């Protein structure tokens, strides 16, 4: 049995055993007994310094009265005789510190009885923790099994498959869209470029980083927004006196553009590329659909046609087979290939599945509280 399943089984066994010990006395009786026991120990602690000797008669009488009140109704309480014996012992004309220690010793049998309740409650907590840990381990195993199954699947891929049938159309499109966007970024007004990027927010599969609000507002409201992105970046490096000759509000440009240099420099078409290895066949049509909507703002017909060629790949019967080969080539390192060829991945997968099954069985057998 696996560690997590064994811990759960052990915790369940301990919970059952401690519950049986509680039930042998009665839970309600034990709770009442524990309450009296703790209250009496508390009285001993609070009055030990003041109710001893002959110096504080009021404290002594308060203590005697409190003890008598606690022990006046002991019906159905475990260790009733022990409580009564302690009460009788404490009803003396004068008490010393040693009397308090003796009273505590006399109460030890009560402590041993109420310990059943404490142990049961701790066993319940341990059982809850063991179930939580088992479920967490189950989640970790699920991730591990999925990863091993992915490795196993990639290991079965044909590494000699003609992946260029997918790669060539995808690389053609990706190269063209990068070039087109670079030209668009370099030649179109910044307000137009950033508007295209902002509108891409409507398409979840187009992962452009949205333009900062202050930058977008600046290029839309100021004349400098008609300049290109490279020109705005150049302006942002000018001194204030030099910039005065080119824009009407130097401070506004410095605030909006000067603080967003990194964003503008990194703005490229990466969010409109398909990439390699390619996505699953059922994902590709949705990706192409959203890309096309954004491309219409700046790209020519040759790029749209290249994107249609990419979309057609998903309809090929060989797509997933070639994709698996591409994934295997790109993702399997030397160590993973060695583990696959030696059978280590198969062994790890079998062990992980066995552990998962054992934990699932244990969770099904031992119900939650």
C-alpha positions as CSV (number, residue, x, y, z in Angstrom):
1,X,0.0,0.0,0.0
2,X,1.2,3.5,-0.8
3,X,2.3,6.0,1.9
4,X,-0.7,8.2,1.6
5,X,-3.2,5.3,1.5
6,X,-1.4,3.6,4.4
7,X,-1.5,6.8,6.5
8,X,-5.2,7.1,5.8
9,X,-5.8,3.5,6.8
10,X,-3.8,3.9,10.0
11,X,-5.6,7.2,10.8
12,X,-9.0,5.5,10.2
13,X,-8.0,2.5,12.5
14,X,-6.9,4.9,15.3
15,X,-10.0,6.9,14.9
16,X,-12.1,3.7,15.2
17,X,-10.2,2.4,18.2
18,X,-10.4,5.7,20.1
19,X,-14.1,6.1,19.3
20,X,-14.7,2.6,20.8
21,X,-13.0,3.6,24.0
22,X,-15.1,6.7,24.2
23,X,-18.3,4.8,23.5
24,X,-17.4,2.3,26.2
25,X,-17.9,5.1,28.8
26,X,-20.3,7.4,26.9
27,X,-19.4,10.6,25.0
28,X,-21.8,12.8,27.0
29,X,-20.6,11.4,30.3
30,X,-17.0,11.9,29.3
31,X,-17.6,15.5,28.2
32,X,-19.2,16.3,31.5
33,X,-16.4,14.6,33.4
34,X,-13.8,16.5,31.4
35,X,-15.5,19.8,32.1
36,X,-15.6,19.1,35.9
37,X,-12.0,17.9,35.8
38,X,-10.7,21.0,34.1
39,X,-12.8,23.3,36.3
40,X,-11.4,21.7,39.4
41,X,-7.8,21.9,38.2
42,X,-8.4,25.5,37.4
43,X,-9.7,26.1,41.0
44,X,-6.6,24.5,42.4
45,X,-4.3,26.7,40.3
46,X,-6.2,29.9,41.1
47,X,-6.5,29.4,44.8
48,X,-3.2,27.6,45.6
49,X,-1.4,30.8,46.7
50,X,-4.3,32.5,48.5
51,X,-6.3,29.8,50.2
52,X,-3.4,28.2,52.0
53,X,-2.3,28.9,55.6
54,X,-4.4,31.2,57.9
55,X,-3.8,34.5,56.3
56,X,-6.8,34.8,53.9
57,X,-9.9,33.3,55.3
58,X,-12.1,34.8,52.6
59,X,-10.1,33.1,49.8
60,X,-10.3,29.8,51.7
61,X,-14.1,30.0,52.1
62,X,-14.5,31.0,48.4
63,X,-12.4,28.0,47.4
64,X,-14.3,25.6,49.6
65,X,-17.6,26.9,48.3
66,X,-16.5,26.6,44.7
67,X,-15.3,23.0,45.1
68,X,-18.5,22.1,46.8
69,X,-20.5,23.6,44.0
70,X,-18.6,21.7,41.4
71,X,-19.0,18.4,43.1
72,X,-22.6,18.6,44.4
73,X,-24.1,17.0,41.3
74,X,-22.0,14.0,40.3
75,X,-24.8,11.7,39.1
76,X,-23.7,9.6,36.1
77,X,-20.2,11.2,36.0
78,X,-17.3,8.7,35.5
79,X,-14.9,8.6,38.5
80,X,-17.6,10.0,40.7
81,X,-15.9,8.4,43.8
82,X,-12.6,10.1,42.9
83,X,-14.3,13.5,42.7
84,X,-16.0,12.9,46.1
85,X,-12.7,11.8,47.6
86,X,-10.9,14.9,46.5
87,X,-13.8,17.1,47.8
88,X,-13.7,15.3,51.2
89,X,-9.9,15.8,51.3
90,X,-10.1,19.5,50.6
91,X,-12.8,20.2,53.2
92,X,-10.2,20.9,55.9
93,X,-9.9,23.7,58.4
94,X,-6.5,24.7,57.0
95,X,-4.8,23.9,53.7
96,X,-1.2,23.8,52.7
97,X,0.5,23.8,49.3
98,X,1.2,20.1,49.7
99,X,-2.6,19.6,50.0
100,X,-3.1,21.1,46.6
101,X,-0.4,18.8,45.1
102,X,-2.1,15.8,46.8
103,X,-5.4,16.8,45.4
104,X,-3.9,16.9,41.9
105,X,-2.5,13.4,42.4
106,X,-5.8,12.1,43.6
107,X,-7.4,13.5,40.4
108,X,-5.0,11.6,38.1
109,X,-7.4,8.7,37.6
110,X,-9.9,11.2,36.2
111,X,-7.3,12.6,33.9
112,X,-6.7,9.1,32.5
113,X,-10.4,8.6,31.8
114,X,-11.0,12.0,30.1
115,X,-7.8,11.4,28.1
116,X,-9.9,9.0,26.1
117,X,-11.9,11.9,24.8
118,X,-8.8,14.0,24.1
119,X,-7.2,11.1,22.2
120,X,-10.4,10.5,20.1
121,X,-10.6,14.2,19.2
122,X,-6.9,14.2,18.1
123,X,-7.5,11.0,16.1
124,X,-10.4,12.8,14.3
125,X,-8.1,15.7,13.4
126,X,-5.4,13.3,12.3
127,X,-7.9,11.4,10.1
128,X,-9.2,14.6,8.5
129,X,-5.5,15.6,7.8
130,X,-4.8,12.2,6.3
131,X,-7.8,12.5,4.0
132,X,-6.7,16.0,2.9
133,X,-3.1,14.8,2.3
134,X,-4.4,11.8,0.3
135,X,-6.6,14.0,-1.9
136,X,-3.6,16.3,-2.5
137,X,-1.4,13.4,-3.3
138,X,-4.1,12.2,-5.7
139,X,-4.1,15.5,-7.5
140,X,-0.3,15.4,-7.8
141,X,-0.4,11.9,-9.1
142,X,-3.0,13.0,-11.7
143,X,-0.6,15.6,-13.0
144,X,2.3,13.1,-12.9
145,X,0.4,10.4,-14.7
146,X,-0.7,12.9,-17.4
147,X,2.9,14.0,-17.9
148,X,4.2,10.4,-18.1
149,X,1.4,9.5,-20.6
150,X,2.4,12.5,-22.7
151,X,6.0,11.3,-22.7
152,X,4.9,7.8,-23.6
153,X,2.7,9.1,-26.4
154,X,5.6,11.3,-27.7
155,X,7.9,8.3,-27.5
156,X,5.6,6.5,-29.9
157,X,5.7,9.3,-32.4
158,X,7.5,8.7,-35.8
159,X,10.5,11.0,-35.5
160,X,11.1,10.6,-39.3
161,X,7.6,11.7,-40.3
162,X,7.6,14.5,-42.9
163,X,6.7,17.3,-40.6
164,X,7.7,19.9,-43.2
165,X,4.2,19.4,-44.6
166,X,3.0,21.3,-41.6
167,X,6.0,23.4,-40.9
168,X,6.4,25.0,-44.3
169,X,2.9,26.6,-44.6
170,X,3.0,27.7,-40.9
171,X,6.5,29.2,-41.3
172,X,5.4,31.0,-44.5
173,X,2.5,32.6,-42.7
174,X,4.4,33.4,-39.5
175,X,7.3,35.1,-41.5
176,X,4.8,37.1,-43.6
177,X,2.7,38.3,-40.6
178,X,5.9,39.3,-38.7
179,X,7.1,41.3,-41.7
180,X,3.7,42.9,-42.3
181,X,3.2,44.0,-38.7
182,X,6.8,45.3,-38.5
183,X,6.0,47.4,-41.6
184,X,2.7,48.5,-40.1
185,X,4.3,49.5,-36.8
186,X,7.0,51.5,-38.6
187,X,4.9,53.3,-41.1
188,X,1.3,53.8,-39.7
189,X,0.4,56.4,-37.2
190,X,0.9,55.2,-33.6
191,X,-2.8,55.9,-32.8
192,X,-3.8,53.5,-35.6
193,X,-1.3,50.8,-34.5
194,X,-2.4,51.0,-30.9
195,X,-6.0,51.0,-31.8
196,X,-5.6,47.7,-33.7
197,X,-3.8,46.2,-30.7
198,X,-6.5,47.5,-28.3
199,X,-9.3,46.0,-30.5
200,X,-7.6,42.7,-30.3
201,X,-8.8,42.5,-26.7
202,X,-12.1,41.2,-28.2
203,X,-10.3,38.1,-29.4
204,X,-9.2,35.9,-26.5
205,X,-6.8,33.8,-28.6
206,X,-4.9,36.9,-29.8
207,X,-2.5,37.4,-26.9
208,X,-1.5,41.0,-27.5
209,X,-0.7,42.9,-24.3
210,X,-3.3,45.7,-24.2
211,X,-1.9,49.2,-24.6
212,X,-1.6,51.1,-21.3
213,X,-4.6,53.4,-20.9
214,X,-2.6,56.6,-20.5
215,X,-0.5,55.8,-23.7
216,X,-3.6,55.0,-25.7
217,X,-5.3,58.1,-24.5
218,X,-2.3,60.2,-25.4
219,X,-1.9,59.1,-29.0
220,X,-5.7,59.5,-29.6
221,X,-5.9,63.0,-28.1
222,X,-2.6,64.6,-29.2
223,X,-1.2,65.5,-32.6
224,X,1.9,63.4,-31.9
225,X,-0.3,60.4,-32.2
226,X,-0.1,60.8,-35.9
227,X,3.6,60.0,-35.8
228,X,4.9,56.5,-36.1
229,X,5.8,54.3,-33.1
230,X,9.6,54.6,-33.8
231,X,9.2,58.4,-34.1
232,X,7.5,58.6,-30.7
233,X,10.3,56.5,-29.2
234,X,12.8,58.8,-30.7
235,X,10.9,61.8,-29.3
236,X,10.9,60.2,-25.8
237,X,14.7,60.3,-25.8
238,X,14.9,64.0,-26.7
239,X,15.7,66.7,-24.2
240,X,12.8,68.9,-23.2
241,X,14.1,71.9,-25.1
242,X,14.6,69.9,-28.3
243,X,11.2,68.1,-27.9
244,X,9.6,71.6,-27.7
245,X,10.1,71.9,-31.4
246,X,8.1,68.8,-32.2
247,X,5.2,68.4,-29.9
248,X,2.8,70.8,-28.2
249,X,3.0,69.3,-24.7
250,X,6.4,67.9,-23.9
251,X,5.4,66.9,-20.3
252,X,2.5,64.8,-21.6
253,X,4.7,62.9,-24.1
254,X,7.3,62.3,-21.5
255,X,4.7,60.9,-19.1
256,X,2.8,58.8,-21.6
257,X,5.5,57.6,-24.0
258,X,8.7,58.0,-21.9
259,X,7.5,55.6,-19.3
260,X,6.2,53.1,-21.9
261,X,9.4,52.6,-24.0
262,X,9.7,48.9,-23.2
263,X,6.1,48.2,-24.2
264,X,6.4,50.1,-27.5
265,X,9.8,48.5,-28.3
266,X,8.5,45.0,-27.7
267,X,5.3,45.4,-29.7
268,X,5.5,42.8,-32.5
269,X,3.4,40.2,-34.3
270,X,4.3,37.3,-31.9
271,X,0.6,37.2,-30.8
272,X,-0.5,36.6,-34.4
273,X,1.9,33.8,-35.2
274,X,0.9,30.1,-35.1
275,X,4.3,28.9,-33.8
276,X,6.0,25.6,-33.8
277,X,5.1,22.9,-32.8
278,X,1.6,23.7,-34.0
279,X,-1.5,23.6,-31.9
280,X,-4.0,20.7,-31.9
281,X,-6.2,20.3,-35.0
282,X,-9.4,21.3,-33.2
283,X,-7.7,24.5,-31.9
284,X,-6.3,25.7,-35.1
285,X,-9.6,26.8,-36.9
286,X,-10.5,29.0,-33.9
287,X,-7.1,30.5,-33.8
288,X,-7.2,31.3,-37.5
289,X,-10.7,32.7,-37.2
290,X,-9.6,35.3,-34.6
291,X,-6.3,36.0,-36.3
292,X,-8.1,36.8,-39.6
293,X,-10.3,39.4,-37.8
294,X,-7.2,41.3,-36.6
295,X,-5.2,40.9,-39.8
296,X,-7.9,42.7,-41.8
297,X,-6.7,45.9,-40.1
298,X,-3.2,46.0,-41.6
299,X,-2.3,42.8,-43.6
300,X,-2.5,42.3,-47.4
301,X,-4.3,39.5,-49.3
302,X,-1.1,37.4,-49.5
303,X,-1.0,37.1,-45.7
304,X,-4.7,36.2,-45.5
305,X,-4.2,33.6,-48.2
306,X,-1.2,32.1,-46.2
307,X,-3.4,32.0,-43.2
308,X,-6.1,30.1,-45.2
309,X,-3.4,27.6,-46.1
310,X,-2.6,27.1,-42.4
311,X,-6.3,26.6,-41.7
312,X,-6.5,23.9,-44.4
313,X,-3.9,21.9,-42.5
314,X,-6.3,21.0,-39.7
315,X,-8.5,19.1,-42.2
316,X,-5.7,16.7,-43.2
317,X,-5.9,13.2,-41.8
318,X,-2.2,13.2,-41.1
319,X,-2.2,16.5,-39.1
320,X,-2.2,14.9,-35.6
321,X,0.3,12.3,-36.5
322,X,2.7,14.9,-37.9
323,X,2.0,17.2,-35.0
324,X,3.0,14.4,-32.5
325,X,6.2,13.9,-34.4
326,X,6.9,17.7,-34.3
327,X,6.2,17.7,-30.5
328,X,8.4,14.8,-29.9
329,X,11.3,16.4,-31.8
330,X,10.9,19.7,-30.0
331,X,10.1,18.5,-26.5
332,X,11.9,15.3,-25.8
333,X,15.4,15.8,-24.4
334,X,18.2,13.2,-24.3
335,X,17.3,12.1,-20.8
336,X,13.6,11.6,-21.6
337,X,14.5,9.6,-24.7
338,X,16.8,7.4,-22.6
339,X,14.1,6.9,-20.0
340,X,11.6,5.9,-22.8
341,X,14.0,3.5,-24.5
342,X,15.0,1.8,-21.2
343,X,11.4,1.3,-20.1
344,X,11.7,3.6,-17.1
345,X,8.8,5.8,-18.1
346,X,6.6,2.7,-18.4
347,X,7.6,1.5,-14.9
348,X,7.0,5.0,-13.4
349,X,3.6,5.2,-15.1
350,X,2.6,1.8,-13.7
351,X,3.8,2.7,-10.2
352,X,2.0,6.0,-10.3
353,X,-1.3,4.4,-11.5
354,X,-1.1,1.7,-8.7
355,X,-0.6,4.4,-6.1
356,X,-3.5,6.4,-7.5
357,X,-5.7,3.4,-7.4
358,X,-4.7,2.6,-3.9
359,X,-5.5,6.1,-2.7
360,X,-8.8,6.1,-4.5
361,X,-9.8,2.8,-2.9
362,X,-8.8,4.1,0.5
363,X,-10.8,7.3,0.1
364,X,-13.8,5.3,-1.0
365,X,-13.5,2.9,1.9
366,X,-12.9,5.5,4.7
367,X,-15.7,8.0,4.6
368,X,-15.2,11.7,5.5
369,X,-16.3,12.9,8.9
